[in-house]
Amino acid sequence: MTYTNGNANGHNGHAATPTSAATRLRKMLTESDELIVMPGVYDGFSARIALEVGFDGLYMTGAGTCASKLGQPDLGFASLNDMREHAEMIANLNPRIPLIADADTGYGGPNMVARTVAQYHRSGVAGLHIEDQIQTKRCGHLGGKEVVSVDVFQQRISAAAAARDKLASDIVIIARTDALQTHGFEEAIRRLKAAAAAGADVAFLEGVTTKEEAREVCRSLAPTPVLLNMVENGATPSWTVAEARELGFRIIIYPFAALAPAYEAIRSTYLRIKETGVTDIDPTFTPKKLFTVVGLKEATAVDVAAGGQLYEKV
Ligand SMILES: C[C@](O)(C(=O)O)[C@H](CC(=O)O)C(=O)O
């Protein structure tokens, strides 16, 4: 799938047809056997920082979206609109870098799942994960989860795959099962196999607890690539990139990579204001530094290219 540079009047500014982020992600999965490393981002700022550091792609955490956009726990508060809007903003900060975005349960029955895939596709999202939890879902690393039947899960994935194919989109459909906690490993594998048969591109076993399980899910799902959700201090032990690669995973996401350090840093600064009356912020963090992180250079270039001098003295 490619898109053109045509503008609203139908004029093509450039002959080039850049490859979409979805196509890029799909190629990373099919044309190499490397592990794709994606840090979690929860807003535009954390996404900009990840882009500055440079990664294969980014992962938009639903837990982080609930926390940052809504100030709520990961308990199904975020609607399709909340998630899509957030994902679109992040995906388009640098459309060359693939974004995988959480799509929870797909937000309803087959029609809503199809709508979710279409909207994520149009928003520039490269991949999304859809799970088998009930609609009143919760973070996969909390107790008391409930899952729908394997048939309902398979219908969600079929609807997602059909929507992808109808759009001739390369968007990568990732099937996530949360069944390990309540139904055990065999059932979780059965569900992922059913999802792969229904057209999922990638399998995601949520809350994997041991290296044996990890190795076995990669082995038994092959040739379907498997994603590792590296949530620190949750159900899954902390494994390094090298260990994840050795276990056979093809994508590793870190949902809390930005959230946890942000909490620590923000809270300690707020406490300092309360206790000492100053923020004691790093003196190199000027307003200009902040705006540079979030695209001052690109904004200036657009203005200059249009013949302006608005930001000459910034
Ligand atoms: C991957 C996840 O869906 C997310 O929203 O980032 C969460 C992460 C978390 O809350 O621990 C999940 O694993 O359910």
The ligand as a Tripos MOL2 file, in Angstrom:
@<TRIPOS>MOLECULE
LIG
   14    13     1     0     0
SMALL
NO_CHARGES

@<TRIPOS>ATOM
      1 C1         -0.2220   -3.2600   26.6800 C.3       1 LIG1
      2 C2         -1.3150   -2.5540   27.3730 C.3       1 LIG1
      3 O1         -2.5420   -2.9290   26.7800 O.3       1 LIG1
      4 C3         -1.2040   -1.0430   27.2220 C.2       1 LIG1
      5 O2         -2.2410   -0.4120   27.3160 O.co2     1 LIG1
      6 O3         -0.1080   -0.5370   27.0940 O.co2     1 LIG1
      7 C4         -1.3930   -2.8210   28.8830 C.3       1 LIG1
      8 C5         -0.1930   -2.4050   29.6370 C.3       1 LIG1
      9 C6         -0.4530   -2.3750   31.1350 C.2       1 LIG1
     10 O4         -1.3730   -1.6630   31.5570 O.co2     1 LIG1
     11 O5          0.2530   -3.0230   31.8940 O.co2     1 LIG1
     12 C7         -1.7390   -4.2710   29.1010 C.2       1 LIG1
     13 O6         -0.8210   -5.1100   29.1190 O.co2     1 LIG1
     14 O7         -2.9250   -4.5630   29.2550 O.co2     1 LIG1
@<TRIPOS>BOND
     1     1     2 1
     2     2     3 1
     3     2     4 1
     4     2     7 1
     5     4     5 2
     6     4     6 1
     7     7     8 1
     8     7    12 1
     9     8     9 1
    10     9    10 2
    11     9    11 1
    12    12    13 2
    13    12    14 1
@<TRIPOS>SUBSTRUCTURE
     1 LIG1         1 GROUP 0 **** ****
